Amino acid sequence: MVIPIGGGGGMRGPEFPPSTEYGKSQAPWFIILNIAFAVIMIGRFWMLDIWNGFMSLITLCIGCAMVSWEMHILWVTIYMAVNLTNTIFDLIYCIIAVVRTKPE
């Protein structure tokens, strides 16, 4: 069996509808959220938490792409998936920190 590589051989990806006016109206809130992620990212790198700082950098980049592509549903979905992954890693990190601390 031959797998097409390269131009796609006439195959097209899924078509998504254009952004809605409601989605475009939410862009200023996501700009504020991206600024908050930038502050969190700088803080994580400053505390030498490299892995979580890198995850925040990825989240920030996808958030900027989402806003620049006018809140397209594909970018919003990717942003949600990255935030969900980041949340799971942060919860694991917090659980490890709580377990390692010894009560006095």
N, C-alpha and C positions, 0 to 999 in steps of 0.2 A: 504494500500500500504506500502511496506517495503522499507525503504531507506537504502542502504548499507553504513555502517560506518566501518572505520578501513582500512583493506587491499585493499579495492576497489572491491573485488569480481571479479577480472579479468578485471575491467574497467581501461583503460589507459587514461592519459591526452593527450593533443595535442602534436604532434611532431613538433619541430622547426628545421629548417636547421642549420647546423654548421655555425660558424662565418666565414665571408669572410676575405680575406687578407686585403681589404681596411678597414674594421672595426678594425682589429687587428692593422693596421698601425696608427689608430687614438688614440690608448691607451695613448701615451705620452701626448697628449693634454688634455685628461681627467684626467690624473694624476695632471697636472698643475691646472686644474679647481678644482679638489678636494682639493688641497692645498689652493686655494683661498677661497673655502667654509669653510675650517678649520679656516682660519683667520677671516672670517665673523662670524662664529659660536662663536669663542672666544670673539670677539667684542660684539656680542649680549648678551652673558652671562655676560660679564663685565659691560654692561649698564643695567643689570637686566631685559632684554627683554627675559624672560624665554620661552614664547611660540614660538617666532620666532627662538630663539636659539635651542630649541628642534626640530623644523622643519628643521633647518640647519643641526643638528646632524643626523636626519633621511636621509636627502639628501646626506650627507657625507658617511654614512654607505652604502647606496644603490650604490653610485658612486664607493666606494671601492669594493663592490661585483661585480659591472659591469666590472671593470678593471680586477679583479682576475678571473672572469669567461670568460676571453678573448673576451670581448665585444659581448657577446651573445645577440641576438636580443630581447629576453625576458627581460633581465636586462636593455637594452637600452630603451625599451618601458616603463618599470616601472620608470626608472630614468627621462624620459621625463614627465610622468604623475605627479610625485612628484614635479618636477620643475615647472610645470604649476600650480599646486595647491599652491605652495609656492609663485609664482609670483602673483596670484590672492589675496592671503592674504596680501602680501606686498603692492599691489595697494590699497586695502581697508584701510590698516594701514596708508598709505600716504594721502589718501583722508580724513580720520578722522583727521589727524594732520593738514592738510590745513584748514579744516572747523573750527577747534577749535581755530586756531590762529586768533587774532583780529588785524585788521590794526590800526596803530596809527595815 
